[in-house]
Amino acid sequence: MHHPRQLSAAVLIAASSLGAAAHADGMPASLAMPAQIERIEPAFWWVGMKSDKLQLLVHGPRIADAAPQIGDARGVRIESVSRVANPNYLFIDLRIAPDAAPGRVDIVFSHGDERFHAPFELRARAPGSAQRRGFDSSDVIMNLVPDRFANGNPANDNVPGYGDEARRGDDEAGRHGGDIQGIVDHLDYFRDLGVTMLWPTPLTENRQPKYSYHGYAATDTYRIDPRFGTNEDYRRMVAAAHDKGIGVIMDVVLNHIGSEHWWMHDMPAPDWIGFDGKFVQTQHARTTVSDPYASRADAKIYTDGWFSPNMPDMNQRNPFLAAYQIQNAIWWIEYAGLSGLRVDTWGYSDQAFLQEWTRRVMAEYPNMNIVGEEWTSQPTVLMHWLGGERGAKHRLATPLPSAMDFPLNGTLRKALASDTDDLHAGLMDLYEGLVNDVLYPEPSKLVLFEGNHDLPRLYSVLKEDAGLTKMALAYVMTMPRVPQIYYGTEVLMTSPTVRDDGKARQDFPGGWAGDKIDAFTGKGLSAPQKDMQAFVRTLLNWRKTQTTVHHGKLMHFVPEHGTYAWFRYDSDSTVMVVINKNKADTELDLTRFSEVLKTPAAARDVLEGKAVTLGTTITLPARSVKIFEVR
């Protein structure tokens, strides 16, 4: 707790460190805070939002003793003021009229005979902000770990007061120095590869003493970690990506914060944290949310329990915390110009809150998208959050728009890694896995991924078999899904085959000065690495233009003799994809597919870039995938 002190005469500290930090993070330098106030969050907002309501969190020594008023500001008024158990907090509910004037808004605080002014700003929205397009099945998302991608600014590798200094030799826990500038420097690489959306793991401040590199234990959700850059650096990165035809998806963590978050040193209220701030480990029983037989006690431990002693759980049943998190998400979308949100550990948060959070965000941005991480192998668990179940214990009024398709990812990896292909294993698992699509309201909105920052790398799981890796990538890119790739898959990066986060999040070759191998230029890459990179580039850039793959129907056929074929089709065109898992060339009978393929047919071999004629049979090379555009 901060030591309480009495309010003193107001003095604006124009040169204070807080004012300087606010300037770096998007607040004009002229709006410095008075000595009595340490934070107002959000520090600014916008005129013309769908909701005219805004709640300000004000933090400062015994600020609850003061009474706030709005100075001369047309169209802005205080609707209510709330005080909580901790007198160092005040919550101010504002109403902002649609015709309010952008500019500075003075909030005047009074305490007895003392008065002081705190600055707040209203901004004009960017044109078309509310109608921004989110990611969908026409996109390809790349997930990357910024600290391990590229170091564009070595000067920010270590920042005084932040600890956890850069240790590039420590893969498990060390910061390596990758940053926002490193992403900006290589936007052309993403564009040329065929990526249309970037999903970096969290970039917000993480002052944790260890493992701060991954970003999933935030200590300030309104500030980019200075070892990555500033808020303005982040905003400029998003704008630069847009100029290259690439959107940015922000990784948001609603369920928990880091144990060094500034709240933990001055808790707003006893119920701000799960189990009243006492560590109780979650048991990760995600089915308790929708299981009709689950006990309330188990469900509470799942949602209120902490991930770890270093990750306190957020209690979103506290209305002030709920409002804070809703506004924080909207603030980042509007401020940075985001194309979507990926929400970590989705189901661990309070269910009623998640629906309200989703409703509020989508009300402001109806064409945007949100994808939740629900790490489960069970489609029925995903179905619950997507609103597709019948007769469930809880019917969701506001379903999650999209979810990571963990069930199909797991099936894909298992099917291709299997040495057996029969009625009970291998490709048959992959074929039968798609029957689960009957459970989902809109399967094409799910994000299907080959890998991510939490999984062993695809190439390693598939026994370092480049042919199987190409099959997996072709599957991900041609299913009725939003496809996502993990950085480094295109150059066959490896890891242990069991989970080892540090070794699955290695430095991207060429991201650091002096790297002997440079995947951006191709210097030092092996022949198989160059071949895979070229394959991915061809596949992703072809996919960009294929509306049939983006929105067409799917028909697939029972796998036979180690081969599996599927078709994407609409009234105008047909795409055939076929994989051969066999270690020998295999002849495939095309007459089986007469429902969707009339032979002979003129076609284009997409991966080889040549015209072919499809007759009654085709010979598939060993361990290969073929994609044909049927004329």
N, C-alpha and C positions, 0 to 999 in steps of 0.2 A: 504494500500500500504506500502511496505517496504521503509524506507527512503533511497533514492539513495546516494551512495558514490562512490568516484573514485576508480578505480582498483589500488591495491597496489602491491608491490613485492610479488612473489609467495612464499608461505610457505605451505608445506604439513602438515596437522594437523593429524598425525597418530593416536593420542589418542582422537580425537574429538568425541563428542557424536554421530555425524552423522555417523562417521566411525564405531562406535560400533553398532549402530542400523543396519547399512548395513550388518555387520557381522552376527547379529542375523537373518537377513532376507535373508541370502543366499549368500551375497557378501563376498569374502575373506577379512580378516581384513587388509591385506596389501594394498588393494585398497581404501585408504582413500581420501576424497575430499579436494581440496585446499580451502583456505578461501573464494575465490571469487565465488565459485559455491556451491549452496545449494542442488541442485538435478540434476542428469542426469537420465532420464527415457526413456526406460528401462535401468537399470544399467548394464545389460549383455544380450547377445543374443547367438544364436547358428549358427554354420557352417552347411551348407547343407540343409537349409530350402527351400521350394518350391520357394518362392519369395526371390530374392537376394537384395531386398530393405528394408531399415530400416530407420525410422525417429526418431531422438533423440530430446527430449524436454530437454533443458538446462535452469536452473533457477538460477539466482544470481543477485546481485545488478549491474545494468547497463551492464549485460553480452553482450548485443547487440552491445556495443561499441567495443568488441573484435572480432578478425578474427580467426576462428579455422582452423587448419591443422591437418592432420594425420601424426604421426611420423613414425618410421620404423615399418610398419606392412604389411606384404605381403598379397595381396588379398583384402585389404580394402581401399576404397577411398571415398572422399567426392564428391558427385555429385552436391549438391547445398546447400546454406545456406539461410535461410529465417528469416526476422525480422518482428515483429508485432507491434501493437500500444504501447505495454508496453515494455520499453527497458530492463526490467529484464528477458526477455525471448529470447531464440535463438532456432531455429529449424534447425537441421543438417540432411540432407538426405545422407545416406551412401549406397554404393553398396558393397556387400560382395560376393566375388567370391566363387564358389563351393569348390575350393581347398585352401581357406584361412586357415591359421594355427590357431588352437585354442590357446588362451593365452591372455595376456594383450595387449591392444591397447592404445597407448598414444595419446590423443587429445591435441594438443598444441594450446593454445590461445595466440594471440598477440595483444597488444594495445600500439602503439608507440614503445618505447624501452623495454616495459615490456613483459615478457613471463611467462606463467605458464602451467603446465601439469595437465590434468584431466584423471583419469583412466577409462577405459572401458574394458570389458572382452568379449571374444568370447569363447564359450564352445563347446565341442563335443556333438552331440545328442546321446541319449540312443539308443541302437540297436532296430530297429523295431518301433521307435517312430511314424513315419508318418503313419504306417499301424495299429495303435492301434484300437482295437474293441470298439465300443460304445455300449450303451444300446439298446436293441431291445425287441421284444415280447417274448423272452425266459427268460427275467429278471423279477425280482420283486424289485421295488424301495421302499425304506422307506424314508419318509420326516420327519425330526426332527428339533427341535429348540434347538441348542446346549446349550444356556444359561439355558434352562429348562430341560436338559436331565441328565447330571451327572457332578458333580464337582470332577474332578480327581486331581486338583492342587489348593487347597485353597490359596496358597501363591500369586496367581495372581488375586484374586478376586477384589482387588483394586490396581490401579497403579497410583503413583503420577503424577499429571498434567492432568489426564483424567476425573476427576469429575464423576458424575453419579455413586456414590459408590453403592456397593452391598446392596440391601434391600430385603432379601428373603421373607419378609412378604408382599411385594407389588407386587401382581400378575399383576396389570394393566400396570405398567411402570418400575418396578424395575429390576435391574440385580440380578440374583440369584447365579451366580458363576459357572454355567456349562461351560465346556471348551473342548478343543481338547483332552486333556488327558482323560477326562471322556468318550469320544467316543472310544479312543484306548483301555481303560480298559475293554470295553464291546463289542469288536468286535466278540468274541465268541458267545455272546448272539444273535447278528444279524445273524451270520452264522447258528447257530443251529435253529433259527426261520425260516430260509429259504430265508432270504433277500439276494439279489445278487448285489444291488446297493444302495448306501446311497446318499441322497440329503439333506445336512444340509442347513438351511437358512444362509444368508451371514455371513462370518467370517472376512471380511476385516475391517480395522480400522473404528471406528465410535465414534468420539469424541463429539457427540451431548450431550447437557446438560441433555436431558431427552429421554426416550424411546430408548436408545442406544442398548439395549439387542437384538432387533430383527435384526439389521444389515442392514436395507434397506435404510439408509441415510449415505452412506460412506463418510469418510473424507480423505481417502487415499486408492486408489484401487490397489496399489502395495504392501500393507502391511497388514498382519493379525493383528487384534486388540490384543494388548499384554495381555488383560484380557482373551483372548482365548488361547494365546500362541504366538509362533513366526512363521515366514514363514517356517523355517526348521521343526518346530513341525508339521505344516500342511503337508509338503512334506512327513515326516516320517509316519504320520497317513495314507496317501494315500498308501504308500508302504506297511504298515502293513496290511491294508485292502486287498490289492491285494494278499498278502500271504495267506489270509483266503478265497480267491475266491470272493472278494467283490470289485466292482468298486466304484468310487466316482464321483458324479456330482456336479459341482460348480454352486452356485446360483449367477448369474451376473445381475447387474442393469445398463442398458445402458441409460435409460430415464432421470435419475436424480441423484443428489448427495445430501449430507447433507449440511446444511447452514454453518457448521463449517469446510467444506473442505478447505484445504490450498489455493486452487485457489480463494476462495471467499475473501481472505484477500489480494490478489494481482492478480487481474483478467488479464489473458493473453491478451484478446481483448474484446472490448465492446460487440461483438456478440457471445461470448463464451456461454452465458446463454440465454434461451428463453426470448423474449421480451426485449432484451438488458439489462438483469439483473433486470428488474422491475417485481414485483410480479403480475401476472395475473393468476387467478385460471382456471385450465382446467375444462371443463364442462363434461368430460368423455363420450362424444358422439362418441363412437368408430366406429359407422357405417359411419361417415363422410369420412373415408378413402376410402371406396368402393362404397358408395351411389352415383349413377349417378346424383342425384338431389341436393346433398349437396352444400352449398355455400362455397366459398374459405375462407371466414371469419370464419365460424364455424370449418372448417378443421384446420385452423391455430391455433385457440384457443385450439383445442383438442391436437394437437401435440406439440405446443410451450408453452402452459399454464403449470403452476407449479402444482404439486400435492398438495403442501401446502407451507406456507411461510418458512417452515423448509426443504423443498425439492426442490431446484432450478432445473429447467428443462435444460437439455443439448441441445445445438443447434448443431446438427451433420451436418448441412450444412456448418459449419466452417471446412475446410479440415484438419486443424491441430488437432482439437478435434477428428474428425472422425478417422484419422490415429492413434491417441493415444488410442482410445477405441478398435480398431481392434487389434493393437499390444498387448494391455493389456490382451485381451482374449487369444491370441496365447501364450503369455508369461506364463500365469498360466497353460495352458494345458501342455506345454513342461516342465516347471519347476517342477510342482507337479505330473505329470503323470496321468492326469485326464482321465475319461472315457466319459465325456460329459458335457454339459452346460445346465442349466435351465435359461432362460432369463425372468426376472421379467417385468411386464407391457410392453409386447412386442409391441403392436400396437401404443403406445404413442410416440415412437421414429420416426424420419424422415424415410419415406418409402424407398427412394432411398438409404439412408445410411444402413438400415437394409438389403437390398439386397446385397450391397457391403460387409458389415460385414460378412454375411452368406457365400458369395462366397469366401472371403479370408480365413475364418476359415476352411471351408470344402475343399478348395484347399490344405491346409496343412495337413488335416486329413480326407481323403475321406471316411473312414470307421467308423468315430466317429458319434455322434448324438447330435443334439440340439433340445430342446423342449422349445417352447415359451408359456408364460402365456398370453392368450387372454381371459379375464374373460367375457364371453358372453354366453347367453342362446341360441343365434341364430347360427345355423350351417352355414348359409351363410356368417357370419362374419369370422368364422374359415376358410371356404372354400377359401376366398380371399387370406389369407396368405399362404395357402397350395398350391395355384396355380391351383385349380380345377374348377374355374368358367368359364363360357362361355360368351362371349360378355360383359365382365366387363369393367368398366371405365379405369382400369389400369391392364394390364396383367403383372404379375410378372415374370421377367426373371430368378430370383433366389428365388424360394419359400422356405419357412421355412420347414425343414425336418420333424418336429413333433410339435404338439401342445397339451396342456392340454385339455382334452375332457370335458369342462364345461357343454355343452348341455346334454350329456348323464349322467354325474354325477347328475345334477339337476333332470333329469327325474327319475333316479334310486331312489334317496331319496324321491321324491314326490310319486312315485308309491308304494314303500314299506310302507311309512307312512300313506297312504290313508286307511281309514276304508271301502272304497267302492271298489268293483271289478265288473265292468260291461263293456259294450262296450265303455264307455266314460271316465273311470277313473281306477286308480290302475294299475294292471299288463298289461292292454291293452295299457296304455301310454308307458310302457316299451317296449312292443312288437312293437308298431308303431314307437317308437323313432329310431329304427335301420334302418328305410327306409332312414334316412339322410345319411347313408353311401354311397349312390350313388353320393353324392356331393364331396366326398373326393377322391383324387387320390389313396391313400393307407391307408385305415382306420386302418389297423393293426399297423401303426406307431404312432397313437394317444396314448397319455397316459391317461388311465382311472383310476380315483382315487376314493376312498371311502370318503376321507377327506383330509384336509391340514391345514396349520397354520392359514388360513384366514376364516375358516368355523366353525360353531358349530359342535361339535363332533357327529359322526354317531350314536352312541348308544343313545345319548340324543334325537336327531332328530327322531329316531325310537322308542321313548317313553320307552326307557330302556328295550326293548324287545330283549333278546339274540337270539331268533329264527330268527327274522327279520334281525338282525345284521349279523348272519351267512349267510343268503340268499344273502345279499348285498356283502359280502366278496367273496362268491362263484361265484357270477355274475362277479365281477371285475376280478377274477382270471381265468375265463374260457371264457370270450369274446375274439374276435380277436383284442386285444389291448396290449399295454405295461401296466401292472398293477402297481398301486402305493398305498401304505398303509401309514397311518399317525401314528407316534409313540404313543403308549398308547391305540390304538384301540384294540390291542390284550388283554388288561387287563381291558377293559370296562371303560376307563376314560370318565368322563362326563363334560358337560359345559352347560350354558344356551342354549336354543333353538333358540335364536336370537343372532346375531353376538356380541361377547364379546371377543376380542382377548386375553386379559390377562387370562381369565378363560378357554379359549380353548388351552392355552399354559402352562398348569400347569407343575410342576416338576414331572418327572417320578419317581415313588416310588422305593426307593433303590439307587437313584443316589447321595444321600448325606449321610455322616456319621451320624449315629443316627436315620435314618428313621425307623419308626416302621414297615412299610410295605416295602418289598423288592421284586420287580417283577423279578429281575434277579435270585433270589434263590427260589422264591415262598413263602417266609416267610410272613405271615400275609395276604396273598391274600384270598379272599372269595372263596367259592366253585364255584360260577358262573364265577369269574375271572380266576380261574385255568382251568376251562372247556373251556373258550374261548381261552385262551393262548394255550392250547393243540390242539384245533381245528385249530387255525391259523398255528401252527407248522406243523400239519399233512397236511393241505391244501397246504402250500407253498412248503414244501419239496417234496410232491408228484408232484407238478407242475414242479419242476426243471427238471424232467426226461421225461416230456410228450411233445414230438415233435408234436403230433397231436394238442395239445392245443396251442403250440407256433405258428404253421404254417398251421394247417389244415383249412378246410372249415367250415362254419357255416350253420346249418339249424335249424330254430325254428318253433314252431307251435303256433297257436292262443291260448291264455290262455282260459281255461274253468274252471268254478266252483272253482275259487281261486287257480288254479294250472297253472304252466307254465313250459314247457319243451323245451330244446334246445340241439343240438348235435354238437360236433366238430368231424370231420372225415377226413380221407384221405384213400389212397388205402390199407393201412395196418391195421388201427385200428379205433375204434369209441369210443367216450366218450359221455355218456348221463348225463345231469344235469336236475334235476327237483325240483321245489320248491312248497311247499304247504303253502299258507298264511292262510289257514283256522285254526280256533281254535279247530278243531276236526280232527281226523284221516279221511283221504279221499282216496277213491279207484280211481285209475287212469287206464283208458283203454289204454293199450300199442299198440293195433292194429292200432290206429290212426297214429302211427309213422312208418308204414311199409315201407315207402320210404327209410328209413335209418336204421331201426331196424327189423331184422327178428327174430321172436320168434318161439319156445323157444330159448333162448340164454344164454350161460354161461357168467357170468360177475363177476366182483369183486367190492364189495361195498367199495369204497375208504376210506370213513370216519370211517367205522367200521372195515376195514381191514379183510373182510371175503368173501369167495366165495358164490355166489348166482346163482340161475337160474331165468331168467326173462321170465315169461309166458305171458299170454294175459292180465293180470291185475296185479297191484301192490298196496298195501296199504301204503300210505304215512302218517307218524306220523304228528300230528298237529304241525303247525309252524315249519316246518323242510325243510332241503335241503338234497337231495341225489345226489351223484356222482357215476356213474358206469363206469368202464372200461369194454366194451363189448368184449368178447374174439372172 
